[in-house]
Amino acid sequence: MTGLDASRVTISVGGSVLVDEVDCSVPHGSLTALVGPNGAGKSTLLRSLAAIVRPDSGSVLFEDENLLGLSRRERARTAAIVEQDASTEVALTVRAVVELGRLPHQSLWRDDDADAGAIVTAALDAVGMADFETRNFSTLSGGERQRIMLARALAQQPRLLVLDEPTNHLDIGAQLDVLGLLQRLAGQGVTVLAALHDLGLAATYADHVIVLRAGRVVAAGPTASTLTPALIRDVYSVDANILTNPATGRPIIAFSALG
């Protein structure tokens, strides 16, 4: 089965090209990291790949279906996006926020979604936030909100999950929990694309990487063979030594300033 495929995606804002004829693919059932320096266009590209923002030109296919051609409801049943910062001025409980993820699956009277309660509970459990379900969402910390928005996305039961810095605001333990969850989702057949600021986390957890610089893809492929010292030096202007984690066999990246 095919995953996510973007072809010649271009996005301009105010006369500036932020994403420039990007071609990229995310294999089905993989955890793929989108990486690149600040200002590379990662967030803009993600929103287009999730069909939230329509590009000026280009196509976005998921499982051979045109995401941009789907209705909003159909798209929400297919793809979910978790953006960097979550806020709301409406006083909602944590559980009510996660329940919003069920809306694409419900009729006006919500009488055709008998499993909604169990799905919402499972989503809260998955992100370790079940004990927070009666809390007001606006009282949560940034990291707690991030996990609740991930739970809302999980409640959508998407086949494509797109995340913009999902470890933002999280302490190291929570970061590892979230990335471990994303790995498990990919193992269950969900196609996962996450923008990650931390190259070390991308090297440890991602199956594939897409490297973006100045709105263009400069490299893409399996993580171990793509995140090379030469590429990191070229894109990030730092030296990198690629080591091996003795416990997992996955890459570890040690950085140093250019000498």
Buried (B, 14 or more C-beta within 10 A) or exposed (E): EBBBBBBEBBBBEEEEBBBBBBEBBBBBBBBBBBBBBEEBBBBBBBBBBBBBBEBEEBBBBBBEEEBBEBEEEEBBBBBBBBBBEBEEEEEBBBBBBBBBBBBBBEEEEEEEBEEBEEBBBBBBEBBBBBEBBEBEBEEBEEBBBBBBBBBBBBBBBBBBBBBBBBBBBBEEEBBBBBBEBBBEBBEEEBBBBBBBBBBBBBBBBBBBBBBBBBBBBBBBEEBBEBBEEEBBEEBBEBBBEBEEEEEEEBBBBEEEEEE
